[in-house]
Amino acid sequence: MSLRRPPALVTLMRAAGGGEAGAVHRCRHPTGLLRFPSVSSAHQMRRCSAPPQPAIAAKEPFPVELKAGKKYAWCACGHSKKQPFCDGAHKKSAPGISPLRFTAEEDRTAWLCGCKRTRSPPYCDGTHKEEAVQSAQITTQP
């Protein structure tokens, strides 16, 4: 008898680091521990880490004059010395985080996130006002 796994489960198992027979895959995520049992009873364990968290660059947004049609790279890692824009610091300080590239649709003043916790990147959504951000240490200075 052949056990068939749904394609979505196979994709999750591969993302967790494999899917070979005999392994139990565990990944720690903010939502908890995910476990992917294999077909075999021999167990091995493979761990993968949660995505890296960005550093808080500022506890307030950055007002920026955007120009229509211009391309920008918003720093998502929090390590750039040219906040709120990327200077390539993520390559060394946060290799798992890439800048968010975007093109301004119109000339306007925009408030770009400085805490790097916004749910609407690159724009500020007020997350910096939360206690977790306000009480946190700023590890980098722009």
C-alpha positions as CSV (number, residue, x, y, z in Angstrom):
1,M,0.0,0.0,0.0
2,S,1.4,3.4,-1.0
3,L,0.9,6.4,1.2
4,R,0.2,9.6,-0.8
5,R,0.7,13.0,0.8
6,P,-1.2,16.0,-0.4
7,P,1.0,18.3,-2.5
8,A,0.7,21.1,0.1
9,L,2.1,18.8,2.8
10,V,4.9,17.7,0.5
11,T,5.7,21.4,-0.1
12,L,5.8,22.1,3.6
13,M,8.0,19.2,4.3
14,R,10.5,20.2,1.6
15,A,10.5,23.8,3.0
16,A,11.2,22.3,6.4
17,G,14.3,20.7,5.0
18,G,13.5,17.5,3.2
19,G,10.8,15.0,3.3
20,E,12.9,11.8,3.1
21,A,11.6,8.7,4.7
22,G,12.6,8.1,8.4
23,A,12.7,11.8,9.4
24,V,10.6,13.9,11.7
25,H,10.9,17.5,10.7
26,R,10.4,20.2,13.3
27,C,10.4,23.9,12.6
28,R,10.0,26.6,15.2
29,H,7.8,29.4,14.1
30,P,6.1,32.2,15.9
31,T,2.8,30.2,15.8
32,G,4.4,27.2,17.5
33,L,6.2,24.0,16.7
34,L,5.4,22.3,13.5
35,R,6.0,18.6,13.2
36,F,6.1,16.6,10.0
37,P,6.2,12.8,10.6
38,S,7.5,10.5,8.0
39,V,6.3,7.1,6.9
40,S,9.1,5.1,8.5
41,S,9.4,4.5,12.3
42,A,13.1,5.3,12.4
43,H,13.3,8.9,13.6
44,Q,15.8,11.6,12.9
45,M,15.2,15.3,13.7
46,R,16.0,18.3,11.6
47,R,15.5,21.9,12.9
48,C,15.0,25.1,11.0
49,S,14.8,28.5,12.5
50,A,12.2,31.2,12.4
51,P,12.8,34.0,10.0
52,P,15.2,36.6,11.3
53,Q,13.7,39.6,13.1
54,P,14.7,43.1,11.9
55,A,16.4,45.5,14.3
56,I,14.4,48.6,15.4
57,A,16.1,51.5,13.6
58,A,13.8,54.2,15.1
59,K,10.7,54.4,17.3
60,E,9.0,56.8,14.9
61,P,8.5,56.9,11.1
62,F,10.7,58.8,8.7
63,P,9.0,61.6,6.6
64,V,10.3,61.2,3.0
65,E,9.6,63.2,-0.1
66,L,8.9,60.6,-2.8
67,K,9.2,61.4,-6.5
68,A,6.9,59.8,-9.1
69,G,8.5,57.0,-11.1
70,K,11.6,56.9,-8.9
71,K,12.7,53.4,-7.6
72,Y,13.4,53.1,-3.8
73,A,14.8,50.3,-1.6
74,W,13.3,50.5,1.9
75,C,15.5,49.0,4.6
76,A,13.6,46.0,6.1
77,C,16.4,44.8,8.3
78,G,16.9,47.9,10.4
79,H,20.8,47.9,10.1
80,S,21.2,50.5,7.3
81,K,23.1,53.7,8.1
82,K,20.9,55.5,5.5
83,Q,17.5,55.0,7.1
84,P,14.9,54.5,6.0
85,F,16.6,53.3,2.8
86,C,18.9,50.3,2.2
87,D,22.7,50.7,2.1
88,G,23.4,46.9,1.8
89,A,24.0,46.3,5.5
90,H,21.6,43.3,5.5
91,K,24.1,41.3,3.5
92,K,26.4,41.1,6.6
93,S,24.1,41.9,9.5
94,A,20.8,40.2,8.5
95,P,21.4,38.0,5.4
96,G,17.9,36.5,5.7
97,I,16.2,39.9,5.2
98,S,16.0,41.8,1.9
99,P,15.0,45.4,1.3
100,L,11.6,46.1,-0.1
101,R,11.9,47.7,-3.5
102,F,9.1,49.9,-4.7
103,T,8.4,52.7,-7.2
104,A,6.6,55.8,-6.1
105,E,3.4,56.3,-8.0
106,E,3.2,60.1,-7.4
107,D,5.1,63.0,-5.9
108,R,4.2,63.1,-2.2
109,T,5.4,63.1,1.4
110,A,5.3,59.5,2.8
111,W,5.9,58.3,6.3
112,L,8.1,55.3,6.0
113,C,8.4,52.8,8.9
114,G,11.4,53.1,11.2
115,C,10.6,50.4,13.6
116,K,10.5,47.7,10.9
117,R,7.4,46.1,12.4
118,T,4.7,47.7,10.2
119,R,2.1,45.4,8.7
120,S,2.0,47.6,5.5
121,P,5.6,48.0,4.5
122,P,7.2,50.3,3.7
123,Y,4.6,52.7,5.1
124,C,4.1,53.4,8.8
125,D,0.9,51.9,10.3
126,G,1.4,53.1,13.8
127,T,3.0,49.9,15.1
128,H,5.8,51.9,16.6
129,K,3.4,53.2,19.3
130,E,3.0,49.7,20.8
131,E,4.7,49.0,24.1
132,A,6.9,46.2,22.6
133,V,8.5,48.8,20.3
134,Q,8.7,51.7,22.7
135,S,10.3,49.6,25.4
136,A,12.8,48.0,23.1
137,Q,16.5,48.9,22.8
138,I,17.5,50.5,19.5
139,T,20.6,48.4,18.4
140,T,21.6,50.6,15.5
141,Q,21.8,54.3,15.0
142,P,21.1,55.7,11.5
